[in-house]
Amino acid sequence: MSLFDTRVPAVLLRIDRNPFHHGTLGAVRSLGRAGVDVHVVADCTGSPVRNSRFVRQLHPPPPPGASPGDIAAVLRRVAARIARPAVLIPMDDASALAVGRLREELAPAYLLPQQPDALPERVADKAELAEVCAAAGVPHPVTLVPDSPERAAAAAWRLGLPVVAKWSRPWLLPTGSGLRSTVVVRSPQEARELYDRSEEAGSRLLLQEYLPPGPDGDWFFHGYADRSGAVRAGGPGVKEQAWPRGAGLTAVGRWAPNPQVQALAERLAGELGYRGILDLDFRRCGTTGGYHLLDFNPRPGAQFRLFTDSAGLDVVRALHLDLTHRPLPDGVPLPGRAFVVENYAPLTALRPAAPGGRELAWHASDDRAPGWAMWGLWCRHVSRRLLDRLRGVRARPGHEARARVVRQAAVPAPSSTHLSDDEKASSC
């Protein structure tokens, strides 16, 4: 007999148009392998996700920038087609916040965690997160929110250059604006110029103390807070390789015991009364050795399948089991297990797996089509970037060296830091 109530389908919602969102594929496979019908509400036109044999049905997503009413209308249409209650899983920040606002309106068509009002929005907003951490006693980089260009410049001096500049609600950034959710600011003038674009960005600018990374400096924690508030599934992991190097998403991650990170995550979830899936980003300061929370993402992280225990439980499966009132199996953690995103770390993907085991983001022996589709899409993506860079060089006087173009074409300049993995993936 299956652990899962397979009569209850799952609906994955993603508003972000990133075709390389491997977290969505991970959720499709995790639930599909358990016998759950998986419906995907996302733009999968050019995404390998559409090729997975575990997708029950694809549905058109809300457009970028859709209002909560528009998102509710899309979800109601999907619910009418499914014609039975379903577990709803937002896969990006915009989806998570919209679902949080619409929770009562979407019931009983969708099963969702009983979350305190507006909590997902509070923790996802990077300015409010600093206040949340202060109240809960969780270390967070010193953060200032200026209210004028002059105060932005003064704040940069006060914090000590360089500083990290973030938009508090990066999901509101307009496409094509050139604005990035997080950048390193190296002068007061840069801080002043960024503040001047606040109206265009759609949210507040905040300036944050730069924490110098050390060895094993970037950590993440994935977990599921069940109906009782206990944090189940998941665990702490360390980022071993990033793309772009030093400032990007997790290309290679490893499940690693870390009592300090575990305790901070559980304390914060408990203080907030949080329910549901969470993905936290921490940095271990290279100077003090202390762990600071950088981001709180109220939805699954892209590499959540890293934390699959000996019973096959991960945070997405834990959510489905808990919301359908099924017991969660007691598995054993598998420290040393690795997660590799092949297009960002191809050499690591080709090496033999570590003793703790390994999960690849795209390739799977029981679902091969998405992996092959990914390589075709990725080659076209890199070729377009290379051609764009070459055209840009030829249009400028002095023609920069071709070697520099080739070197940079496939990897954007690593100007961002302290981003969540999904924000980084969206900018690639």
HELIX and SHEET records of a PDB file:
HELIX    1   1 HIS A   22  ARG A   33  1                                  12    
HELIX    2   2 PRO A   48  ASN A   51  5                                   4    
HELIX    3   3 PRO A   68  ILE A   82  1                                  15    
HELIX    4   4 ASP A   93  LEU A  106  1                                  14    
HELIX    5   5 LEU A  119  ALA A  124  1                                   6    
HELIX    6   6 LYS A  126  ALA A  136  1                                  11    
HELIX    7   7 PRO A  149  LEU A  159  1                                  11    
HELIX    8   8 PRO A  170  LEU A  172  5                                   3    
HELIX    9   9 PRO A  188  TYR A  195  1                                   8    
HELIX   10  10 SER A  198  ALA A  201  1                                   4    
HELIX   11  11 PRO A  259  LEU A  272  1                                  14    
HELIX   12  12 PHE A  304  LEU A  306  5                                   3    
HELIX   13  13 VAL A  315  LEU A  323  1                                   9    
HELIX   14  14 PRO A  346  LEU A  350  1                                   5    
HELIX   15  15 ALA A  369  ALA A  395  1                                  27    
HELIX   16  16 ARG A  402  ALA A  409  1                                   8    
HELIX   17  17 ASP A  421  SER A  427  1                                   7    
SHEET    1   A 5 VAL A  55  HIS A  59  0                                        
SHEET    2   A 5 VAL A  38  VAL A  41  1                                        
SHEET    3   A 5 ALA A  10  LEU A  13  1                                        
SHEET    4   A 5 ALA A  86  PRO A  90  1                                        
SHEET    5   A 5 TYR A 110  LEU A 111  1                                        
SHEET    1   B 4 THR A 143  LEU A 144  0                                        
SHEET    2   B 4 LEU A 205  GLU A 209 -1                                        
SHEET    3   B 4 VAL A 163  TRP A 167 -1                                        
SHEET    4   B 4 THR A 182  VAL A 185 -1                                        
SHEET    1   C 7 TYR A 291  ASN A 297  0                                        
SHEET    2   C 7 GLY A 276  CYS A 285 -1                                        
SHEET    3   C 7 PRO A 213  ALA A 225 -1                                        
SHEET    4   C 7 VAL A 231  TRP A 243 -1                                        
SHEET    5   C 7 LEU A 249  TRP A 255 -1                                        
SHEET    6   C 7 ALA A 338  VAL A 340 -1                                        
SHEET    7   C 7 ARG A 358  LEU A 360  1                                        
END                                                                             
